[in-house]
Amino acid sequence: MALNKNHSEGGGVIVNNSENVLMTYDHVEITFSDMEPVPEAFKGTKKGSVFLTPYRVIFVSKGKDAMQSFMMPFYLLKDCEIKQPVFGANYIKGTVKAEAGGM
């Protein structure tokens, strides 16, 4: 995972030359839990857009937040579940493991 490495100043996403964006979703919320200690950038609910590539998921937030982008490669995602509650929005719940030497 990487924090604030995959966004452009205009609010877009930065991807490698060898990959492309397969899908984009706007009006997405992301929340982090079960972390101790919780860094300031991960506190609260973040709103923005999600970009799906063949190798990773990239979240780019709207506004001026400590977290401008958050990248999750598929090989670091564990225990992912798709939830479809009767009353409420669909969501994905899972664990992102930190890469050695990363934040």
TAZIWO-V136629 format. One record per residue. N is the residue number from 1. OMEGA is omega as a letter, one per 40 degrees, with the letter a starting at -180 (none if undefined). Layout:
BEGIN
n:omega
N:OMEGA
N:OMEGA
END
This chain:
BEGIN
n:omega
1:a
2:a
3:i
4:i
5:a
6:i
7:i
8:a
9:a
10:i
11:i
12:a
13:i
14:i
15:i
16:i
17:a
18:a
19:i
20:i
21:a
22:a
23:i
24:i
25:i
26:i
27:a
28:i
29:i
30:a
31:i
32:i
33:i
34:i
35:i
36:e
37:a
38:i
39:a
40:a
41:a
42:a
43:i
44:i
45:a
46:i
47:a
48:a
49:i
50:i
51:a
52:i
53:i
54:a
55:a
56:i
57:a
58:i
59:i
60:a
61:i
62:i
63:a
64:a
65:i
66:i
67:i
68:i
69:i
70:a
71:a
72:i
73:a
74:a
75:i
76:i
77:a
78:i
79:a
80:i
81:i
82:a
83:i
84:a
85:i
86:i
87:i
88:a
89:i
90:i
91:i
92:a
93:i
94:a
95:i
96:a
97:i
98:i
99:a
100:a
101:a
102:i
103:none
END
